[in-house]
Each structure stands twice: as structure tokens, then as C-alpha cells.
Amino acid sequence: MLNGRSILVVDQDPLMREILEDSLNLLRCKVFSAGTIKDALETLASETIDAVICEDQLAQGTGLELLARMKNCELELPFALMTASEPNLCRDTVFGAGVRIVFEKPFGLDGFLEGARLLCSNSHQLPPLASPEALVQERIKTVLW
């Protein structure tokens, strides 16, 4: 459980945000959501957030752009990227930018929740470029290269 942890979910699709919020509520964490980079930055400025889970492709930018803007504001938070376009992402670019976990769509609920737990649990103990699959065996359908 992630009692007391707060996660920001960023996805342009309101239905997907709702599904992810409901899923994360199963972990008993506080969930905030945003549909744009601007909304995400406003939430990050006004709330205490422990981790960010962001869609790769947003209407007005990308998840990596959000991560770069966060770093420009000195917001160093565990960051996960959700993507349906894994072949278009470069491993060095994604992990070099500071992404800790990549959720490759479609992903299952168990894999998503395990990835969220890993993202929020003592993030300094999560090895760089760590694969949730390697850490929790075959139980989750989260993919890192």
C-alpha cells in the first residue's frame, strides 16, 4: 500500500485518467490528475506530489517535455512514462532524461499497480534503468528495454 503517498497522473484522455485514478486509489494513495503539461505544472506547484505517471504523447507536448520542465523548476520526482509507441522512443533518451519506469501499453492492472509501488517506494533504492519485470519477476506486464 502507498498510504499517504501522492501521485500525479498526466494523460490527455479523461477516461484514461479516471481509470488510472481509480486503480491507484486501490493502493490508498492520494491521486491528482492533469490533462496538459500546463495543468500538471500548476498541480506540482500547488500540491505535495511524491511521483508522476505521465502519458508519452500529450495534446500539447510530450511526457519528456513535462519532465524537462519539472527539472528546470528543480522538481526531482520519480517519473514513469506510459507509451503505446515504444519503438519510437530511444532508451538512452528516455532514461537519460530521468524516467524511472516505462509502462508499455497495453498494460494490466497488476503490472501498473506494481510499477506504481516501485516508483514510490524508496526511489533512491530503485536501481537506475531498473526493469519492473526484473524486479518482480513475470508478475507484471510493464516493460523496460
N, C-alpha and C positions, 0 to 999 in steps of 0.2 A: 504494500500500500504506500501511497505517497501523501499521507495525511499532512496537510499544511503546505505542501508544495504548490506553486502556481505555474501554470503552463500557458503560454500564448500560442494559439493556433491561428495560422495565417493561410487562408485559402479564399480565392475569389468566388467559389461556389457556395452559396448559403446552405444548401442541403448537406454538402460535404462537411462544412464547419459544424453543423448541428450533429451529424453522425459522430464526428471526432470528439466533440464536446461531451456527448452522451457516453462515448466509450471511455474517455478519460475520467469522467465522473465515477466510473466503476472503481477507480483507484483512489477515490476520496481526495482528489486534489482540486484546487481552485482553478477553473478554466476561464481564460479570457479569449476572445476571438476578434479577428480583424479580416477585412476583405481586401485591403490595399496596403501598400507599403506605408503610405501616409498614416492610415489608421493604426497600423502596427506600431509605428514610431510614437504616435500620441499615447497609445496604451503603455508602451515601455517607459515613457516619460512620466506617466501619472500613477503607475502601479508598480508594486514589487513583483518582479517576474523571475522565476528560477530557471526556466528553459523555454526555448522557442521551437515549434514544429511548423515548418513552412512549406507550402507548395512551391515547386520549382518555377512554374510559369504562372505569373500573375498578370492581370489585365494591363497594368501599367509598370511592368518591370519583372524582375525575377527574384527568387529567393536569395540568390547570391548577392544581388544588389542590396537587398534588405540587410544581409549580414555585413556587407561592406559599410553601409550607413550606420549600423549599430557600432561597428568598430571605430568609425570616425567620431562617434559620440562617447567613446570609451565604455561601451556596454559589451563586456566579455561574458556571454552566457552560453551554456551548452545549446547547440543548434543542430536540428535534424532537418533534412530535406526530403520531401516526398516528390517522386517523379514517375512519370509514365514514359519518359524519353531517355532512359538510361544510356542507350548508345550515343546520344548526343552530348553527354556530359563527360568531361575529361577527369579522370581520377586525380591527377595532380592539381588541377584547378579547384575541384570540389574540396578535397581535404586540405590543400594549401590555404584555402580561404578560411578554414576553421570549422567546416562541417564535421560533426562527430558521428552521425548515423545517417544513412540513406535508406528510406523506405521505397522500395520499387513497387509500383502499382501493377497489378492488384495485390494488396497485402491483406492478410486475415486479421481478425480482431486479436487473437492471441499474440501474434507477432508484433502488432502495433503496440499493444499494452506492454509487452516485454521490452520493446525498444524504448518506450517512454520511461519505464522503470530504470533502464540502463542509463538513459540520458540524464535523469535527475538524481541518480544515486551516486553520491561522492564522485562527481565528474572528474576530479583530479586522479581518481583511480582507474578510469577507463583509458586503456592504452590508446595512443594515437593510431588512427586508421583501424580501430578495432571493429571487427565484424560481430554484430549481434549473433549471427549464426554460429560463429566460432565460440562465442562466449556461452551460449545456451544450447549448444548442440543443434539438432534439427527441429527443435520445438517451434521455431518461428519462421515466418516466411518473409523476413526482412533481408534485403540483400545489400552487401557492400562488396565492392570489387576486390 
